[in-house]
Amino acid sequence: MFFTYSAHSASCAAGIAALTILEEENLVEASATKGEDFLRRLRPLESHPHVREVRGLGLMIGIELVRDKADGEPYGPTDGMANQVVAEALRRGVWVYPAGDGSVPDALLIGPPFTITEAEMDTVVAVVGEAISAVCGD
């Protein structure tokens, strides 16, 4: 069973072009290196009283938010802190994703493009830190 654009020649050509660029420019390998650098830049946020942990793999990085870092107490289920931090970061010009589940109700996900620059990383780090402080307090 095929859908309207399944195996459409233009879609296939676009997919092949994207895969070619990924391979020729070593973007997957570069994302691992950039991810390590980005994670190193973000780790100081762990000193914030409402950031429990910064962790990631490649360019997929998560920041766990908590009400009380000392005992790991999460925010309440209706507080929506991750959404508030995302909105504040967006007001400051940076998009990050809200995330969370049952065990970690409030987290931020940073998933930049493979082509992120060092200057852009620095901007994200500064803005995310500012947004966390503005929403959660210092």
C-alpha positions as CSV (number, residue, x, y, z in Angstrom):
1,M,0.0,0.0,0.0
2,F,1.4,3.4,-1.0
3,F,0.4,6.9,0.0
4,T,0.3,9.9,-2.2
5,Y,4.0,10.8,-1.9
6,S,5.5,7.3,-1.2
7,A,8.3,6.6,-3.6
8,H,7.6,9.9,-5.4
9,S,10.6,10.7,-7.5
10,A,11.0,14.2,-6.2
11,S,10.8,13.0,-2.6
12,C,13.3,10.2,-3.2
13,A,15.7,12.7,-4.9
14,A,15.4,15.1,-1.9
15,G,16.1,12.2,0.5
16,I,19.1,11.0,-1.5
17,A,20.5,14.6,-1.6
18,A,20.0,14.9,2.2
19,L,21.8,11.6,2.9
20,T,24.6,12.6,0.5
21,I,25.2,15.9,2.3
22,L,25.2,14.1,5.7
23,E,27.8,11.7,4.4
24,E,30.0,14.1,2.4
25,E,30.1,16.7,5.2
26,N,30.6,14.1,7.9
27,L,27.7,15.7,9.8
28,V,26.9,12.7,11.9
29,E,30.4,12.4,13.2
30,A,30.6,16.2,13.7
31,S,27.4,16.1,15.8
32,A,29.1,13.8,18.2
33,T,32.1,16.2,18.6
34,K,29.8,19.2,18.8
35,G,27.6,17.5,21.2
36,E,30.5,16.9,23.6
37,D,31.5,20.5,23.3
38,F,27.9,21.7,23.8
39,L,27.4,19.5,26.8
40,R,30.6,20.8,28.3
41,R,29.3,24.4,27.8
42,L,25.9,23.5,29.4
43,R,27.2,21.6,32.4
44,P,27.8,24.7,34.5
45,L,24.0,25.1,34.6
46,E,24.1,22.2,37.1
47,S,25.2,24.7,39.7
48,H,21.7,26.4,39.4
49,P,19.5,25.6,42.4
50,H,16.7,24.3,40.1
51,V,18.7,22.2,37.7
52,R,19.2,18.7,38.9
53,E,21.2,17.4,35.9
54,V,22.4,18.2,32.4
55,R,22.9,15.1,30.3
56,G,23.0,14.1,26.6
57,L,24.3,12.2,23.7
58,G,25.5,13.9,20.6
59,L,23.4,17.0,20.0
60,M,20.4,15.7,22.0
61,I,20.8,17.3,25.4
62,G,18.4,17.3,28.4
63,I,18.2,19.6,31.4
64,E,16.2,18.3,34.4
65,L,14.4,21.0,36.4
66,V,13.5,20.5,40.0
67,R,11.8,22.6,42.8
68,D,14.5,21.6,45.3
69,K,17.8,20.4,44.1
70,A,18.9,19.3,47.6
71,D,16.3,16.5,47.8
72,G,15.4,16.3,44.1
73,E,11.8,17.3,44.7
74,P,10.1,17.9,41.4
75,Y,7.7,20.6,40.6
76,G,4.1,19.8,40.9
77,P,2.2,18.2,37.9
78,T,0.3,21.4,37.3
79,D,3.1,23.8,37.6
80,G,4.3,23.4,34.0
81,M,7.7,24.8,34.7
82,A,9.3,23.3,31.6
83,N,6.7,25.0,29.4
84,Q,7.2,28.3,31.2
85,V,11.0,28.1,30.8
86,V,10.5,27.3,27.1
87,A,8.2,30.3,26.7
88,E,10.7,32.6,28.4
89,A,13.6,31.3,26.3
90,L,11.5,31.9,23.2
91,R,10.8,35.5,24.3
92,R,14.6,35.8,24.5
93,G,15.1,34.4,21.0
94,V,16.0,30.8,21.6
95,W,13.8,27.7,21.0
96,V,14.2,24.7,23.2
97,Y,11.7,21.9,23.7
98,P,9.7,21.1,26.8
99,A,10.1,17.5,27.9
100,G,9.3,15.3,30.8
101,D,7.6,12.1,31.9
102,G,6.4,10.5,35.1
103,S,9.8,10.2,36.7
104,V,11.1,13.5,35.4
105,P,8.0,15.8,35.0
106,D,9.9,19.0,34.0
107,A,12.9,18.9,31.6
108,L,14.2,20.8,28.7
109,L,15.4,19.2,25.5
110,I,17.9,20.9,23.3
111,G,18.2,19.5,19.9
112,P,20.0,21.9,17.6
113,P,20.8,21.3,13.9
114,F,24.1,19.6,13.1
115,T,25.3,22.9,11.8
116,I,25.1,24.8,15.1
117,T,28.1,27.2,15.6
118,E,30.1,27.8,18.7
119,A,28.6,31.3,18.9
120,E,25.1,29.9,18.7
121,M,25.9,27.4,21.4
122,D,27.1,30.2,23.7
123,T,23.8,32.1,23.0
124,V,21.7,29.0,23.8
125,V,23.6,28.4,27.1
126,A,23.2,32.1,28.2
127,V,19.6,32.3,27.2
128,V,18.6,29.0,28.8
129,G,20.3,29.9,32.0
130,E,18.6,33.3,32.0
131,A,15.2,31.7,31.3
132,I,15.6,29.2,34.1
133,S,16.5,31.9,36.6
134,A,13.6,34.2,35.4
135,V,11.0,31.4,35.8
136,C,12.3,29.3,38.6
137,G,14.3,31.9,40.6
138,D,17.9,31.9,41.7
